[in-house]
Amino acid sequence: MAVMRQLVDAIRMLAEAEIIDHAGHCSVRQDALTFHINSGASVRPTLTEADIVTVGLDGATADGASKPPLERHIHAEIYRARPDVQAIMHTHPRWSTFLSMTGVAYQPVMPQGALLGEVPVLDSPLSVNTPEAGRRLAAALGNARAVFLRSHGAVIVGGDIIECFALAVYAEDNAYRQYMALQIGVPYVFTEAEQQACRENLWSPGLFRKVWDHHHSKLLETR
């Protein structure tokens, strides 16, 4: 199934880019009641389709030989609250997490960073391993495209796997530039008008695919 292959490749590319670690997880909606997600025990850089399990929105495993990650409730509750979301990526990125650790708000300092809009922060750094915790995270996300978990990681949502992957990359690239700029001064933050122009010009399936193809080429080189 093409979507399963995309999900596997997305996780492996995020691992190669050091945006996801040994405990990150990504999912794609299968239908109104279930989603596909990598198993909790899977090794992310060498993931295969055999490591993908299907989970219901109640958090119970519907299909698959392995157990889903403990934080599957992130995905279940967001899919329940956001019918527009078709893919979710819970990453443990370095630079974005530095921002949330210190209470520094994410600000668009590069054109692609503006596509995320405002990124809310869930104050709890604890694992989202219950339905109640998942609902709190979904409420913190609201209608945004991403939410940071303080001192923990990030959750990015998208209309499909490729869009979600590109937004995850953009969020971390922007956080890196923001962090580094703060070491030498006050970074320039895009105005509302500039952010709107970026969204109009850069919110494009073709440009999302370009990001995907760039990282996918690196993945192919290592196979």
C-alpha positions in Angstrom: 0.0 0.0 0.0 1.5 3.3 -1.1 0.4 5.2 2.0 2.1 2.6 4.3 5.3 3.0 2.3 5.1 6.8 2.7 4.6 6.5 6.4 7.6 4.2 6.8 9.8 6.6 4.6 8.6 9.6 6.6 9.7 8.1 9.9 13.0 7.0 8.5 13.7 10.4 7.0 12.8 12.2 10.2 15.2 9.8 12.0 18.0 10.5 9.4 17.4 14.3 9.9 17.6 13.8 13.7 14.1 15.3 14.1 12.7 12.0 15.5 14.6 9.7 17.9 14.1 6.2 19.3 10.8 7.1 20.8 9.1 9.3 18.2 6.0 8.1 16.2 4.0 9.1 13.2 0.6 8.1 11.9 -1.8 8.4 9.0 -5.5 8.1 9.2 -7.0 5.0 7.6 -10.6 5.8 8.0 -13.0 7.5 10.4 -12.3 5.0 13.2 -8.7 3.8 12.7 -5.2 5.0 11.9 -1.8 3.4 11.1 1.2 4.1 13.4 4.7 2.7 14.0 5.0 0.2 16.8 6.5 1.3 20.1 9.4 -1.2 19.9 10.3 -0.4 16.3 13.8 0.9 15.4 13.0 4.1 13.6 16.0 4.3 11.2 15.4 0.8 9.9 11.6 0.8 10.0 9.7 -1.5 7.6 6.0 -1.9 6.9 6.0 -4.9 9.2 6.5 -2.4 12.1 3.2 -0.6 11.3 0.1 -1.4 13.4 -3.4 -0.2 13.0 -5.1 1.4 16.0 -8.7 2.5 16.7 -9.6 5.9 18.0 -10.3 4.2 21.3 -6.6 3.5 21.6 -7.0 -0.3 21.2 -4.9 -2.2 18.6 -7.0 -3.2 15.7 -4.4 -5.0 13.6 -0.7 -5.8 13.9 1.7 -8.2 15.6 3.4 -5.5 17.8 2.1 -3.1 20.4 1.5 0.6 19.4 3.5 3.3 21.3 2.2 4.4 24.7 1.6 7.8 23.4 -0.9 6.6 20.7 -3.5 8.7 22.5 -1.9 11.8 21.0 -3.0 10.5 17.6 -6.3 9.1 18.6 -7.6 12.2 20.3 -6.3 14.6 17.6 -8.0 12.5 14.9 -11.1 12.5 17.0 -11.1 16.3 17.4 -9.8 17.3 14.0 -11.5 15.7 11.0 -9.3 17.7 8.7 -6.1 16.1 9.9 -4.9 13.0 8.0 -1.4 12.7 9.3 0.3 13.3 12.7 4.0 13.4 13.6 5.2 13.4 17.2 8.8 14.3 17.1 11.5 15.0 19.7 13.4 17.8 17.9 16.4 19.5 19.5 16.0 23.1 18.7 12.2 23.4 19.1 12.5 21.7 22.5 15.2 24.2 23.5 12.6 27.0 22.9 9.9 25.3 24.9 12.3 24.5 27.8 13.1 28.2 28.2 9.6 29.6 27.5 10.7 31.3 24.3 7.8 31.5 21.9 8.2 30.1 18.4 8.5 33.0 16.0 8.7 33.0 12.2 12.2 34.0 11.3 12.3 32.4 7.9 9.7 32.2 5.1 8.8 28.5 5.6 8.5 29.0 9.3 5.5 31.3 8.7 3.5 28.4 7.4 3.2 27.0 11.0 1.5 30.1 12.2 1.3 30.5 16.0 2.5 27.4 17.8 0.9 26.9 21.2 2.7 25.1 24.1 1.3 22.4 26.3 2.8 23.1 29.7 3.1 19.5 30.9 6.3 17.7 29.8 4.9 14.3 30.8 4.1 11.4 28.5 0.7 11.6 26.8 -0.1 8.0 27.6 -3.8 8.3 28.6 -6.9 9.4 26.7 -7.3 12.3 29.2 -3.8 13.5 28.5 -4.5 13.1 24.7 -7.6 15.2 25.0 -5.6 18.0 26.9 -3.0 18.0 24.1 -5.7 18.1 21.4 -7.3 21.0 23.2 -4.0 22.8 23.4 -3.4 22.2 19.6 -6.9 23.6 18.8 -7.0 24.5 15.1 -3.2 25.1 14.9 -0.8 23.1 12.7 1.6 22.3 15.5 1.9 22.3 19.3 5.0 22.0 21.4 5.1 19.9 24.6 7.2 21.8 27.1 10.7 20.2 27.5 9.4 17.2 25.6 8.9 17.6 21.9 6.5 18.6 19.2 3.3 17.4 17.5 2.7 18.5 13.9 -0.5 17.8 11.9 -1.2 17.8 8.2 -3.6 17.1 5.4 -1.4 14.2 4.2 1.9 12.6 5.1 4.0 14.7 2.7 2.5 18.0 3.9 2.9 16.9 7.5 6.6 15.9 6.9 7.4 19.2 5.3 5.8 21.2 8.2 7.8 19.1 10.7 11.0 20.0 8.8 10.0 23.7 8.5 9.2 23.9 12.3 12.6 22.6 13.3 14.5 24.6 10.7 12.9 27.8 11.9 13.5 26.9 15.5 17.2 26.3 14.7 17.6 29.6 13.0 15.7 31.4 15.8 17.8 29.7 18.5 21.1 30.5 16.7 20.1 34.1 16.0 19.3 34.6 19.7 22.9 33.8 20.5 24.1 37.0 18.8 21.2 39.3 19.0 17.4 39.7 18.5 16.3 38.0 15.3 14.0 39.7 12.8 10.5 38.3 13.1 8.3 38.4 10.0 5.4 40.8 10.2 1.8 39.7 9.9 1.7 40.9 6.3 4.9 39.1 5.4 3.7 35.9 7.1 0.5 36.1 5.0 2.5 36.5 1.8 4.6 33.5 2.7 1.5 31.4 3.3 0.1 32.5 -0.1 3.3 31.8 -1.9 4.7 28.8 -0.1 1.7 26.7 0.9 2.0 24.4 -2.1 1.8 20.6 -2.6 4.6 21.0 -5.1 6.9 22.7 -2.6 6.0 20.2 0.1 7.0 17.4 -2.4 10.3 19.2 -3.1 11.1 19.0 0.6 10.1 15.3 0.7 12.2 14.5 -2.4 15.2 16.2 -1.0 15.1 14.1 2.2 14.0 11.0 0.3 17.1 11.2 -1.9 19.3 11.0 1.2 17.3 8.0 2.4 17.8 6.2 -0.9 21.5 6.8 -0.8 21.7 4.9 2.5 19.7 1.9 1.5 
